[in-house]
């Protein structure tokens, strides 16, 4: 079989070439009808996806499970380390080797940055990173790009504002790299304490990606096509008092976006950063965005498992 999608694992968006991303986005569009139960598939019949979720997850876990089942496969796994032998002291390596024995591919979400890469180095089945600490969340990035492309029929040249917790928010780290591949212009809007990490900025500059930083959303709101909002990552703050000072730094409500030519996205869950009065407006794309996780993850699973077997 000729391999079109060339990745054996999905660990970081940095591992993707632009052509890999475009392939997945096109595949996802072809799979949308299956994702909506309008067509059926047994593409992955007999295959099992191992799901290792050491951190809480709703959308990522359920959309991966849905994606696998939509393609005729099945899933095994746990949600929360207390539901596994990790609670008895079993190492991450040993748990991973057990899942390798039972599964055709592994999904891992873990609080430690680098956990997915560590596992991919010790098992022989494909590994997909479903979020590693404040590091990367590559499949979220792919569904974010898919949402933008479905809305504008392009990504190139768009002006995107990433707003909120840019320091700890792993979704924006991955997304910034990917948007740079498509020559999108970016505004990074955050409190000084939560600015985009220096290493991310360094990489973007090295690749001549256009961006600017500000702590004022009003500076960019009239110029952007996409308002990508993130919550303040309370669970990643070493000091709850510092979190309290920054909580609610930005509130996106209908008055702010009314009359603007933009869409509002959010990786979810939201807390208090987007008012519910945006939900029933044309600006809201965050619920649609969550659905797009299914066809995008179907595209990833279909190709990464078929390439292996």
C-alpha positions as MATLAB code, in Angstrom:
seq = 'XXXXXXXXXXXXXXXXXXXXXXXXXXXXXXXXXXXXXXXXXXXXXXXXXXXXXXXXXXXXXXXXXXXXXXXXXXXXXXXXXXXXXXXXXXXXXXXXXXXXXXXXXXXXXXXXXXXXXXXXXXXXXXXXXXXXXXXXXXXXXXXXXXXXXXXXXXXXXXXXXXXXXXXXXXXXXXXXXXXXXXXXXXXXXXXXXXXXXXXXXXXXXXXXXXXXXXXXXXXXXXXXXXXXXXXXXXXXXXXXXXXXXXXXXXXXXXXXXXXXXXXXXXXXXXXXXXXXXXXXXXXXXXXXXXXXXXXXXXXXXXXXXXXXX';
ca = [
       0.000    0.000    0.000;
       1.306    3.479   -0.903;
       1.454    5.763    2.109;
      -0.052    9.191    1.453;
      -0.136   10.360    5.064;
       3.435    9.938    6.243;
       3.278   10.172   10.037;
       3.526    7.041   12.168;
       2.544    8.937   15.352;
       0.766   12.222   16.061;
       2.780   13.830   18.846;
       3.308   17.480   17.867;
       2.030   19.728   15.113;
       5.713   20.444   14.427;
       5.974   16.926   13.016;
       3.495   17.813   10.268;
       4.360   19.223    6.910;
       1.817   21.499    5.286;
       0.876   18.728    2.832;
       0.117   16.373    5.753;
      -2.278   18.913    7.251;
      -3.971   19.545    3.913;
      -4.384   15.808    3.395;
      -6.111   15.365    6.771;
      -8.399   18.364    6.172;
      -9.453   17.004    2.785;
      -9.976   13.513    4.234;
     -12.112   14.963    7.030;
     -14.400   16.638    4.522;
     -14.832   13.315    2.715;
     -15.746   11.650    6.023;
     -18.285   14.212    7.238;
     -21.296   12.257    6.026;
     -20.144    9.226    8.015;
     -19.585   11.459   11.049;
     -23.211   12.595   10.728;
     -24.619    9.046   10.281;
     -25.625    9.840    6.714;
     -23.296    7.112    5.457;
     -21.671    4.102    7.142;
     -18.154    2.659    7.197;
     -16.388   -0.503    8.369;
     -12.955    0.861    7.430;
     -11.476   -0.039   10.833;
     -13.586   -3.107   11.611;
     -11.723   -5.408   13.965;
      -9.336   -2.669   15.132;
      -9.166   -1.477   18.750;
      -8.159    1.960   20.005;
      -6.544    2.120   23.448;
      -7.533    5.271   25.349;
      -5.290    6.373   28.221;
      -6.754    9.542   29.734;
      -4.859   10.472   32.879;
      -6.411   13.980   32.812;
     -10.088   14.980   32.542;
     -11.553   15.178   29.051;
     -15.000   15.403   27.536;
     -14.788   16.454   23.878;
     -11.426   14.896   23.018;
     -12.168   11.536   24.615;
     -15.732   11.234   23.338;
     -14.904   12.438   19.837;
     -12.061    9.912   19.522;
     -14.362    7.160   20.742;
     -17.105    8.279   18.368;
     -14.620    8.512   15.493;
     -13.363    4.978   16.031;
     -16.879    3.555   16.235;
     -18.050    5.492   13.174;
     -15.299    3.672   11.260;
     -16.405    0.265   12.569;
     -13.703   -0.127   15.223;
     -13.888   -0.282   18.993;
     -12.241    1.242   22.076;
     -10.835    0.163   25.424;
      -9.372    2.352   28.124;
      -9.848    4.492   31.185;
     -10.696    8.075   32.103;
      -8.684    9.100   35.146;
      -5.646    7.375   36.642;
      -7.722    6.206   39.629;
      -9.483    3.801   37.237;
      -6.221    2.087   36.292;
      -3.355    0.242   37.985;
      -1.445    3.530   38.030;
      -3.300    4.110   41.304;
      -1.484    1.012   42.608;
       1.909    2.365   41.597;
       2.255    0.942   38.077;
       4.612    3.000   35.910;
       3.524    4.883   32.800;
       5.833    2.650   30.761;
       4.271   -0.564   32.050;
       0.733    0.710   31.558;
       1.613    1.683   28.002;
       3.088   -1.735   27.232;
      -0.123   -3.374   28.465;
      -2.200   -1.149   26.188;
       0.105   -1.964   23.296;
      -0.724   -5.651   23.799;
      -4.471   -4.957   23.655;
      -4.729   -2.221   21.020;
      -3.912   -1.231   17.448;
      -3.250    2.412   18.372;
      -3.001    4.449   21.585;
      -4.424    7.817   22.631;
      -2.706    9.466   25.596;
      -3.611   12.539   27.635;
      -1.256   13.275   30.494;
      -0.306   16.160   32.772;
       3.403   15.814   31.965;
       4.731   17.517   28.853;
       6.532   14.925   26.736;
       4.538   11.932   27.998;
       3.180   11.076   24.543;
       6.641   11.218   22.967;
       7.987    8.981   25.744;
       5.296    6.376   25.070;
       5.776    6.505   21.296;
       9.431    5.586   21.807;
       8.659    2.381   23.738;
       5.650    0.907   21.893;
       5.265   -0.371   18.336;
       1.709    0.825   17.674;
       0.788    4.382   16.608;
       0.510    6.917   19.435;
      -1.664   10.029   19.320;
      -1.113   12.887   21.736;
      -4.447   14.061   23.176;
      -2.757   16.794   25.226;
       0.416   16.718   27.317;
       0.422   19.259   30.117;
       0.988   22.766   28.788;
       2.724   21.322   25.729;
       0.864   20.372   22.543;
      -2.587   19.256   21.425;
      -2.118   18.493   17.723;
      -5.504   16.956   16.921;
      -7.255   19.995   18.427;
      -5.197   22.153   16.096;
      -6.267   20.121   13.086;
      -9.951   20.464   13.936;
      -9.423   24.194   14.565;
      -7.899   24.569   11.100;
     -10.728   22.518    9.633;
     -13.302   24.808   11.271;
     -11.604   27.878    9.815;
     -11.320   26.332    6.371;
     -14.984   25.265    6.361;
     -15.998   28.805    7.263;
     -13.741   30.798    4.908;
     -12.772   28.154    2.330;
      -9.162   29.112    3.049;
      -6.680   29.695    5.862;
      -3.976   31.602    4.018;
      -3.957   35.352    4.660;
      -6.579   35.364    7.415;
      -6.098   37.489   10.522;
      -6.489   35.422   13.699;
      -6.454   36.680   17.291;
      -5.497   34.151   19.986;
      -6.896   35.447   23.274;
      -6.498   34.515   26.936;
      -4.068   32.070   28.499;
      -1.309   31.807   25.913;
       1.277   30.597   28.411;
      -0.376   27.430   29.687;
      -2.962   26.877   26.932;
      -1.571   23.994   24.886;
      -4.142   24.471   22.115;
      -2.746   27.883   21.163;
       0.843   26.630   21.136;
       0.000   24.062   18.470;
      -2.341   26.395   16.591;
       0.226   29.194   16.308;
       2.707   26.868   14.595;
       0.079   25.565   12.186;
      -1.354   28.974   11.269;
       2.186   30.063   10.502;
       2.457   27.300    7.880;
      -0.552   28.802    6.099;
       0.705   32.416    6.166;
      -2.034   33.592    8.502;
      -1.421   36.792   10.452;
      -1.743   36.474   14.205;
      -2.412   38.714   17.172;
      -1.556   37.345   20.615;
      -3.825   38.962   23.204;
      -3.097   38.162   26.844;
      -2.168   39.590   30.239;
       1.586   40.080   30.634;
       1.678   37.099   33.004;
       0.209   34.761   30.362;
       2.060   35.743   27.202;
       2.941   33.233   24.503;
       6.089   31.283   25.520;
       9.359   32.706   24.246;
      10.295   29.483   22.483;
       7.086   29.644   20.441;
       7.739   33.260   19.490;
      11.322   32.390   18.564;
      10.193   29.607   16.231;
       7.599   31.840   14.583;
      10.162   34.593   13.992;
      12.604   32.073   12.564;
       9.947   31.074   10.027;
       9.048   34.698    9.208;
       5.521   34.359   10.558;
       3.687   37.657   11.052;
       2.358   38.314   14.552;
       2.137   40.961   17.209;
       1.471   40.951   20.939;
      -0.922   43.122   22.907;
      -2.918   42.998   26.136;
      -5.838   44.925   24.623;
      -8.487   43.077   22.626;
      -9.896   46.405   21.422;
      -6.622   47.024   19.566;
      -7.342   44.166   17.151;
     -11.080   43.463   17.227;
     -11.851   45.483   14.072;
      -9.135   43.806   11.999;
      -9.588   40.097   12.646;
     -11.415   37.270   10.879;
     -11.154   34.748   13.731;
     -11.403   35.406   17.462;
      -9.949   32.293   19.120;
     -10.709   32.460   22.837;
      -9.163   30.299   25.562;
      -9.961   29.922   29.238;
      -7.471   30.764   31.952;
      -5.923   27.388   32.864;
      -6.527   27.370   36.620;
      -5.211   23.820   37.037;
      -1.790   24.796   35.662;
      -1.235   27.774   37.990;
       1.260   27.082   40.775;
      -0.401   29.789   42.902;
      -4.201   30.114   43.141;
      -3.883   33.732   44.268;
      -2.131   34.580   40.998;
      -4.951   32.861   39.114;
      -7.542   34.954   40.969;
      -5.835   38.178   39.884;
      -6.082   37.260   36.211;
      -9.381   35.375   36.103;
     -11.895   37.125   33.867;
      -9.265   39.270   32.141;
     -11.245   39.094   28.886;
     -14.985   38.694   28.439;
     -16.360   38.123   24.959;
     -20.001   39.211   24.831;
     -22.427   40.134   22.070;
     -21.800   43.852   22.429;
     -18.102   43.326   21.727;
     -18.586   41.379   18.476;
     -21.830   42.975   17.238;
     -21.391   44.370   13.738;
     -17.959   42.759   13.309;
     -17.082   40.511   10.396;
     -15.587   37.629   12.393;
     -16.235   34.238   13.940;
     -15.699   33.234   17.577;
     -13.963   29.933   18.339;
     -13.082   28.226   21.612;
     -11.551   24.775   22.263;
     -13.894   24.381   25.272;
     -14.651   23.994   28.085;
     -15.455   27.629   28.662;
     -15.822   29.084   32.126;
     -16.624   32.787   32.057;
     -14.698   34.060   29.025;
     -17.581   33.909   26.500;
     -20.998   35.174   27.511;
     -23.963   32.971   26.668;
     -25.478   35.867   24.720;
     -23.054   34.970   21.903;
     -24.356   31.385   21.688;
     -27.357   32.057   19.450;
     -25.629   34.464   17.082;
     -23.894   34.053   13.734;
     -20.535   34.617   15.450;
     -20.652   31.385   17.458;
     -18.644   28.592   15.837;
     -17.418   26.864   19.003;
     -20.118   24.198   19.153;
     -19.705   23.458   15.442;
     -15.958   23.378   16.088;
     -16.478   20.674   18.727;
     -18.403   18.505   16.239;
     -15.640   18.861   13.651;
     -13.426   16.913   16.054;
     -15.194   13.765   14.819;
     -14.451   13.866   11.053;
     -10.932   15.204   11.683;
     -10.093   12.471   14.189;
     -11.705    9.906   11.903;
      -9.289   11.018    9.185;
      -6.330   10.677   11.541;
      -7.338    7.259   12.887;
      -8.200    5.850    9.479;
      -4.835    6.752    7.983;
      -2.508    6.200   10.912;
      -3.927    2.736   11.660;
      -4.172    1.656    8.019;
      -0.582    2.786    7.412;
       0.567    0.550   10.258;
      -1.447   -2.505    9.304;
];
